[in-house]
Amino acid sequence: MDGNYTHAKTARTLHSQFESDAPLLAEFGATGKQTVSKKELFDFEPQARQRLSPSGLASLQRWLAARYRRSAFPDEFELRLVSKTKLANKIAKAVKPHGALIIAVLFDVDEGQDHVRTDPDEVYVLDITLLYSVEADSEQAEAAAHTAKEAIQAAFKDKLFDKRSGQWKDIELRYCDVLSEEALTYRQFSLMKPWRLEYISLGADPQQPVLVE
């Protein structure tokens, strides 16, 4: 199982494990959707020997729901992060080597305020939280999250911070924090929005840019 496809982190593919005497690994592919007539299912019974764990079922629900939700971020912010600066790719490159150890990348843009910034001199303020897993080796997961944090901070400073003027352009990375999944409060999560590692155009049908809250 590829950890980069767990926890509904990407829109196209989900990897999950069914619980049973003989564990079954499953891959769900969004691009392989097919229409099945109800009549074709009449001769079948639900599979009772294997079932998703509660966390696996929650991940499947988030993954399915996210494909039919619009972007949670301003178009101009996504344009700057994805197309103009390519920093979305830098974030994905920093996180993906750590697979299932980092389960989510959470964004807080402009402290949750919906600002329209069309002037290039108007800067978005971004706070990032890297959420790491405690299911296996929590110390290893925390170390992986800190490694990704350093790479993300370096990428933003190299691309958008002017050392001579001490000013940011386009997007100011105010901080990048590391938290365990047990330490994140509901209030914190409600103020942040997950960012998908695999960016998909808003022109896709259906729209599928970000993780569902």
C-alpha positions in Angstrom: 0.0 0.0 0.0 1.4 3.4 -1.0 1.1 5.8 1.8 0.8 8.8 -0.6 -2.6 7.4 -1.6 -4.0 6.8 1.9 -6.2 9.2 4.0 -7.8 10.7 0.9 -4.7 12.9 0.2 -5.0 12.7 -3.6 -8.1 13.0 -5.8 -7.4 10.3 -8.4 -6.4 7.3 -6.3 -7.2 5.9 -2.8 -5.4 3.0 -1.1 -7.2 1.3 1.8 -7.1 -1.9 3.7 -10.1 -4.2 4.5 -10.0 -6.0 7.8 -10.4 -9.8 7.7 -8.5 -13.1 8.5 -6.6 -12.4 5.3 -6.1 -8.6 5.0 -7.1 -7.3 1.6 -5.5 -4.2 0.1 -7.7 -2.2 -2.2 -7.1 0.6 -4.8 -10.0 2.9 -5.8 -9.4 4.8 -9.1 -11.5 7.8 -9.8 -10.7 7.8 -13.5 -12.0 4.2 -13.9 -15.6 5.0 -13.0 -18.2 2.8 -14.8 -22.0 2.7 -14.8 -23.5 -0.5 -13.4 -27.2 -1.3 -13.7 -29.0 -2.2 -10.5 -30.3 -5.3 -12.2 -26.7 -6.6 -12.6 -26.3 -6.6 -8.8 -29.4 -8.7 -8.0 -27.5 -12.0 -8.1 -24.9 -10.8 -5.6 -24.8 -10.5 -1.8 -22.7 -8.0 0.2 -19.2 -9.3 1.1 -19.2 -10.1 4.8 -15.7 -11.5 5.3 -13.8 -8.3 4.6 -14.8 -4.9 5.8 -13.2 -1.4 6.1 -12.1 -0.3 9.5 -13.9 2.9 10.9 -10.9 5.0 9.9 -10.8 3.4 6.4 -14.5 4.0 5.9 -14.1 7.6 6.9 -11.3 8.0 4.4 -13.4 6.5 1.6 -16.3 8.9 2.4 -14.0 11.9 2.4 -12.4 10.8 -0.9 -15.7 10.3 -2.6 -17.2 13.6 -1.3 -14.2 15.7 -2.2 -14.5 15.0 -5.9 -17.8 16.8 -5.9 -16.8 19.9 -3.9 -15.6 23.2 -5.2 -12.2 24.6 -4.2 -12.0 26.0 -0.6 -9.4 28.5 -1.7 -9.5 31.8 -3.7 -8.8 31.3 -7.4 -6.1 33.9 -7.3 -4.4 32.2 -4.4 -4.4 28.9 -6.2 -3.1 30.6 -9.4 -0.1 32.0 -7.5 0.6 28.8 -5.6 0.2 26.4 -8.5 0.9 28.1 -11.8 2.8 31.2 -11.1 5.3 30.0 -8.4 5.0 26.1 -8.8 5.2 26.0 -5.0 2.4 23.4 -4.9 4.8 21.0 -6.6 7.4 21.8 -4.0 5.0 21.0 -1.2 4.1 17.7 -2.8 7.8 16.9 -3.3 8.5 17.6 0.3 5.6 15.5 1.7 5.3 12.5 -0.7 8.6 10.7 0.3 7.1 10.2 3.7 4.0 8.4 2.5 1.6 7.4 5.3 3.6 9.1 8.0 2.2 12.6 7.0 -1.5 12.2 6.7 -2.6 15.8 5.8 -1.3 19.2 4.8 -3.6 21.9 6.3 -3.8 25.5 5.1 -5.0 28.7 6.8 -5.2 31.4 4.1 -5.6 35.0 5.4 -6.8 33.7 8.8 -10.0 32.3 7.1 -11.0 35.7 5.6 -12.2 35.6 2.0 -10.1 38.4 0.5 -10.0 39.1 -3.2 -6.4 40.0 -4.1 -6.0 41.0 -7.7 -3.0 43.4 -7.3 0.3 41.6 -7.5 1.5 43.8 -4.5 -1.3 42.4 -2.3 0.1 39.4 -0.5 -1.8 36.3 0.8 -0.8 35.2 4.3 -0.5 31.4 4.6 -0.1 29.2 7.7 0.6 25.5 7.1 0.2 22.6 9.5 1.6 19.2 8.7 -0.4 16.5 10.4 1.5 13.3 11.2 0.3 9.9 12.1 0.6 8.2 15.5 -0.6 4.8 14.3 2.8 3.2 13.8 6.1 4.9 14.9 5.0 8.4 16.0 8.7 9.5 16.6 9.6 8.5 13.0 6.4 10.3 11.7 7.2 13.4 13.7 10.8 13.5 12.3 9.5 13.0 8.8 7.1 15.9 9.2 9.9 18.2 10.5 12.0 17.2 7.4 9.1 18.2 5.1 8.6 21.4 7.1 12.2 22.5 6.5 11.9 21.8 2.8 8.7 23.8 2.5 10.0 26.7 4.4 13.2 26.8 2.3 11.2 26.6 -0.9 8.9 29.6 0.0 11.8 31.7 1.2 13.8 31.0 -1.9 10.9 31.8 -4.2 9.0 34.6 -2.6 11.1 36.3 0.1 13.2 39.3 -0.9 16.1 39.5 1.6 17.1 43.0 0.6 13.7 44.5 1.3 12.6 42.0 3.9 9.3 41.7 2.1 7.3 38.8 0.7 5.6 38.8 -2.7 2.5 36.9 -3.8 2.2 34.7 -0.7 3.8 35.1 2.8 4.4 31.9 4.6 3.9 33.0 8.1 4.6 29.7 9.7 4.7 25.9 9.0 3.9 23.9 12.1 4.1 20.1 12.9 1.3 18.5 14.9 0.3 14.9 15.6 -3.2 13.8 14.7 -4.0 13.4 18.4 -2.9 17.0 19.2 -5.0 18.8 16.6 -8.1 20.2 18.2 -11.5 20.3 16.4 -11.4 24.1 16.6 -8.0 24.2 14.9 -9.2 21.8 12.2 -12.4 23.9 11.6 -10.3 27.0 10.9 -8.0 25.2 8.4 -8.6 23.5 5.1 -6.8 20.5 3.7 -4.7 21.0 0.6 -4.4 18.1 -1.9 -0.9 17.1 -2.8 -2.1 16.3 -6.4 -3.4 19.5 -7.9 -6.3 19.1 -10.3 -7.6 21.9 -12.5 -10.8 23.7 -11.6 -11.8 23.0 -15.1 -12.0 19.3 -14.4 -15.4 17.6 -14.5 -16.4 17.3 -11.7 -14.3 19.9 -9.9 -12.0 18.1 -7.5 -9.2 20.4 -6.1 -9.1 19.9 -2.3 -9.7 17.5 0.5 -13.2 17.7 2.0 -13.2 19.2 5.5 
